[in-house]
Structure formats: C-alpha cells, structure tokens
C-alpha cells in the first residue's frame, strides 16, 4: 500500500459485500463508509436507507433519492479531496455507488461483485466514472 494511506485502512480490506450490511460480517458501499466514519474518523454520517436498490428499483430512481440526500454534503473541488470525503461514482451509467477517500488518489469501497478493497480512483477504471467528491456537513 502507498505510505500516504492510514495504517488502519488495512483492517477494512476484504470485508464481504452484503446488501444493507453495516458491520464487519458484511457491508454495502454505504455501510462501509458509515462504519469507517464512526470507528476511525469520529463522525457518523446520517443513515441513508431511502431506496432498496436491489428490489427492482431503476437506477434513475436511486440517483434521485441520492440527490435529495446530497444536501447533507458540500461539494469538494477535485484535487482538494481529503481523508473522509465521499466519492459519488457512476455504475451502470448512473450515480449510485459511493466510496471513501483514504488519501489523495486512493479510495476504499465495496460493491456487489467484490469484497472491500483499496483502489486508485485516478485509474482508467474509475476516474471517468466519478461524478464528484463530497464532504459531510451534517452533525
């Protein structure tokens, strides 16, 4: 791992993906972010349970609910993101996946097809999918 990453980040690699999971037995992308925010960064993002993504909802509907919840976040100019910021990512053409910035260029996330992993968000795979960086403003 890159030396700029927090040492504790390794503890979150390999957590199984689980729809609506919120603990080390399994997490979805939002659950992973919430867990790290609470355990390591001293804050708790407001739970987001508005749409069951896996019961036939169209991605456009999910994106609409995510936009409503976005008022809790402040956009961050690309290049100014830091540890703890969220990343909104397009999957299947729609912005409904999220990740957490660990260090400039590095994120941790999980999705349906993979356990939690640290990846470079400036890589060809992810860079063009990023719709924005966001800092949680709620308390």
HELIX and SHEET records of a PDB file:
HELIX    1   1 UNK A    7  UNK A   12  5                                   6    
HELIX    2   2 UNK A   29  UNK A   40  1                                  12    
HELIX    3   3 UNK A   59  UNK A   69  1                                  11    
HELIX    4   4 UNK A   70  UNK A   72  5                                   3    
HELIX    5   5 UNK A  127  UNK A  129  5                                   3    
SHEET    1   A 2 UNK A  22  UNK A  23  0                                        
SHEET    2   A 2 UNK A  26  UNK A  27 -1                                        
SHEET    1   B 6 UNK A  73  UNK A  76  0                                        
SHEET    2   B 6 UNK A 130  UNK A 136 -1                                        
SHEET    3   B 6 UNK A  86  UNK A  91 -1                                        
SHEET    4   B 6 UNK A  94  UNK A 103 -1                                        
SHEET    5   B 6 UNK A 106  UNK A 111 -1                                        
SHEET    6   B 6 UNK A 114  UNK A 120 -1                                        
END                                                                             
